[in-house]
Each structure stands twice: as C-alpha cells, then as structure tokens.
Amino acid sequence: MPEHGTRVSTGIDGLDEVLSGGFIPQRSYMLRGDPGTGKTIVGMHYLVAGVDNDETALFVNLEERQAEIERNAESLGFDLDGVEFLDLTPSAARFAEEEKYDVFAPSDVEQESFIQDVVDRVEELEPDRVFFDPLTQLWYITPDEHQFREQVLSAIRFFVERGTTVLFTSEAVGHAAETHLEYLADGTVELAYTEAGRTVSVPKFRGSDVDRGPHSVRIDETGLSVYPKLRPGHHETWFESEPISSGIPELDALLHGGLERGTVTIISGPTGVGKTTMGTQFMKEASGRGERSAIYTFEESMQTFLNRSRAVNIPVNEMLERGTLIVEEIEPLDYSPHRFARKVRDQVEEEGTEIVMIDGISGYEVSIRGGEDELTRELHTLCRYLKNMGATTILIDEVGTITGEFTATGGKISYVADNLVFLRHIEFQGELRKVIGVLKKRMSDYERTLREFAITEHGIQVGEPLTELRGILSGAPELADEQAVETLQ
Amino acid sequence: MTTGNALILTVAKNDENLSLLGDLLDERGYDPRTVNSLAEFEQAVSAGPSVDLAVVDVDGLSRDVWAYCDELDEQGVPILAMTGTRPDATRREGREHGVRVVLEKPTGPAELTEAIQSLVERG
C-alpha cells in the first residue's frame, strides 16, 4: 500500500507530472478513449508500476483474453509476470455450445456470477491497485441504468474501503454507461487521436490541481509516453544577462558586445547565405569557455552540417567529443511540439545546455501540424521557457530570394525574437557578396550600418561598416562616392 | 409442510436452464429434483406422489409431456410450466392438463420464486 499522502504513480512519467504526482490513493479513475487510443497500454504501465513498487496489482479483463493481453504486453516490452489476473471474458466454448440458457435474462445470471468472481478474487488477493478493462461491459449484464449505477458505485466503494486504487476503462464513448461512470469516478483521463496527433487530457480530477492539457502522447515499442504541454511560467532560474561574444570582434561590434544570455535571436536570410554557420560561430566561442550548446537540425542532415562546419574552421568534432556541443537531427513528422519541447527541456535542465539553436523554423513548423498561429504560439512557449531558464536561443529562418526585395523574417514570428540579425546576398561590381545587419536588439543598442562578411576555410570574416554604399537592401547597391571603392576592395 | 423444504420436480431439456433452475430453487431453500428428458420425467411421475410441485420447461419436449402432466394432476401435484416459444398456446393446452401457471421465458428469478411460493402454499 502506498504511504499516506503519497501519490499512486501511473507508471508514465509525463502523466504523473500532469497529475501533480499521480493518482490519489484509494480513489477511482476512469480512462476514456476510442478503440486504439492506448487505454490498455496505460493500464499496463499502471499495473507494472504497482508491481515495481512491491504492490499487489490486479488486472480484471472483461473483453480481451488474458493470453492476448500478455502477448500484446510482450510485444510492447512489458513484463506482466507479477500482475494478477481475473479473466471475466466469455469463453470460446460458449460460442460452440449448442444450447444456451433462456430461462432467465443474462442480466439476472451474469451479474451475480461477475460480482461473486470479483469479490472472491479481491478477498483472496487484497490488491493495492486494480485495472478494469473495460468496465462498460458491466452495462450489458445489469438490467437497467439505475442498477448499473448502483452496481458500479458499490463496486467502487468495495475496492476503496479495502484500500485499493481503481483505474477502469470505458470503451463506449458517448454511451449512457460512460456518462454514469464519469460521474461516479473521482477523475477522468481522456485519450484521443486527432489530426494533430495523439493527446491526453484530464477533464476531471477531484482533490488536486492538474494540468488539464491536452498534452502530446506517443506510442512506440517502449509503450506510451506523455509529453506535458510546456508551461514557461513554471520554470525559472537566476542568470546574469551578459552578452555572449561571437569570437569575431567586428561581429561583436555590430551587436554591441554579442547576444545576451536569455534572449532569442532570429538569424534570417536566403538559402546558402550562411545563417547556420553564423549561429554555430557563437557556439564555437562558447565551447572555448566550456559552455554547452545544442543544435536541433530539422532540415539538414547531421553529417552535412558537420562537414560544412569543419570546412569553415569550426571544430565540431572536438566540440562533440568534449561534450560542449550536441547536434540532433529531428524528423519533424516524428515529433509533436510538446515532445520536442521535452527534449529541449531535458538538455537545458539535465545537461546544463546554455545555447540552443533551432535550424530552421520552417522544419519546426512541419511538426506543429497547425497553421501559422499555432506555430507562433508553440514557438513563443518554447522560447519563453528558454528565456526563463537563461538559455540563449538562436532560430534560423530562411526568407526571401537570393537578392531582390528585402524581407526581415517569414510570417509573424519576428515578435518572438529579442534580436533580429539578417544576412543578405548583394551583387556588387559583378560579384555576389554577403552582408550582415541588425534590425532589432532589445537588450542593448546596435550598429545601424551593414557590414560585409565572407565565409572562408579560415572561418567567418566580417568587414568594416559599409557606410559608403546605399540601397544595400535592394540587393544591388550603389556607391555613394569614388572613395568607397577602395574601402570595399 | 413449510415452503422452505418443499420437494420440487424440475424438468427441462436444456441443461443450462435445468442447472439455473436447480440453483435458484436450492438458494431459496427448496429441494429440487432435476430431470432433463421425458424418460426421466416418466420415471419420476411413475414413482407416485412424492413431490410438492412440478416446474416444467416445455420447450424442446414432445407432446408426451402433457400425458405426464395429467398424471401429476391426478396425484394432486400443482404444475408450473415455462415456455419461450408459444406462451398463449401453452396456456390453453396446459390448462387442460393441470397446469396452473404458465410463465413466459425469460422470466425473472423473483417472479418465478413468487409463483412457486404461491403454488406451494396453496398446495
């Protein structure tokens, strides 16, 4: 039996977090959802958690045979060895029987037998936790709604008075039985499968605050995982808001010192201009100070990134070996925003990562599976969290054409950023060149001029301010006067 | 004679019905004697007046069942018949062969018990 005042773990970390620790002991909870949403898997996590805690855990199965359940459990990596079973499913022999009774109605016959079987098993085992799957089956063996409610209520009382925590599933979404069960239960956990993916929410939970959700759910070979919605306001740490140097004096001058800790910077520009390299430069410098950075690449393979970085004198291999850099390739279709946020949280809170780069926003948007508003909301939430934790965030945003009309950022996300750094190609005297500028910087002043930069085998080189050119942002600048030619050459 | 130890001849061709009826009568404090064929029914009837009541599920039994009901009636044994297929016809025919109550299947345990009690008390 769990100690008084402690919670009963669901066996799923993310779900325990959502429930402020887990179920309240000696209460009853309904698990609702369409077929295939993972209710039985949640039950398995719940029972195995009990066994791991040296409790007696009982699975009362009313639909799927014990053998099938054990087979499914094995395929998901669950070991149900320590779990007790009470198999109340109709036997296959029943189907083959030529004669079936008709003297009384099933509700008069099955109900008594059902109740007696449950009582006998409970008195034998004295379980600490029990999982009924599905309890709505009781509906078909009780004569009417009134008796159904009475039976369920007395069953719940029977268990709770013996110190058992009850979890039961409801298979019949929208059915009257479910309405009764929801009313009688102390809490409801609801699994769903929507266009946005699998979710879990907690519409009811007596006796405690919970995070109602919806939260992301994932089912894979390890079972069911819950990724709670990120609540930035629940996370905070003290940090010094100092600028982080890029290691390049001219770039630091442009930024009046660097990028401040706890700020969000968007580096925007067209394809191939060097956005990712520019972001990685800050990480190279941070690595020299022993600080850890993380790059999440949504659009480029890790190998391509590593090759490119090495080619421009960014020692990524050494950084990886030292543990000052982690690069993760993210397949956006495999990740919900909540799952990705969890990954970032683990990096920041458990590994002490201080600089986080998301490359790029377009790839991240694919994982959102929603519209632009959804992207803004999720990105804002993640960035808010990172700011509260003092992490420096770099978002890579591909915008615009190679040259031509200037666009600062794509869509509405610019408001998320404290700093906006843009990179552009320009065509000057028959050559394609690159310029860098700052459009916005919240925590300090910044240079209003643009600077030319180049990415060579020695790394990034940033030139002096281009005061002699005008019309740079058009993509085809003009000289202000003759003297400027020497400056540029 | 109290109703609590009444001897009740229980007849049904369906084994599950017979088992459920026997269990119910036993729970209610009666002493059920169960038979599940006409041959056994005949044997029980031929043994002479030894039961207090007969409960007969007529479904699945041939028309010979009425002959045995006639004998029971002559012995003064009240008869309760049950059927799920032809309740009206069974009421009409049963009345002619000593059946006092016909219950339509499925019936409720409470309803059956009440009818049996009433018949046993009346004698």
Chai-1 contact restraints between the chains, C-beta under 6 A:
chainA,res_idxA,chainB,res_idxB,connection_type,confidence,min_distance_angstrom,max_distance_angstrom,comment,restraint_id
A,E99,B,N14,contact,1.0,0.0,6.0,A-B,restraint_1
A,E99,B,E16,contact,1.0,0.0,6.0,A-B,restraint_2
A,Y101,B,E16,contact,1.0,0.0,6.0,A-B,restraint_3
A,Y101,B,N17,contact,1.0,0.0,6.0,A-B,restraint_4
A,Y101,B,L20,contact,1.0,0.0,6.0,A-B,restraint_5
A,D102,B,G84,contact,1.0,0.0,6.0,A-B,restraint_6
A,D102,B,K105,contact,1.0,0.0,6.0,A-B,restraint_7
A,D102,B,P106,contact,1.0,0.0,6.0,A-B,restraint_8
A,V103,B,N17,contact,1.0,0.0,6.0,A-B,restraint_9
A,V103,B,L20,contact,1.0,0.0,6.0,A-B,restraint_10
A,V103,B,K105,contact,1.0,0.0,6.0,A-B,restraint_11
A,F104,B,P106,contact,1.0,0.0,6.0,A-B,restraint_12
A,A105,B,P106,contact,1.0,0.0,6.0,A-B,restraint_13
A,D108,B,P109,contact,1.0,0.0,6.0,A-B,restraint_14
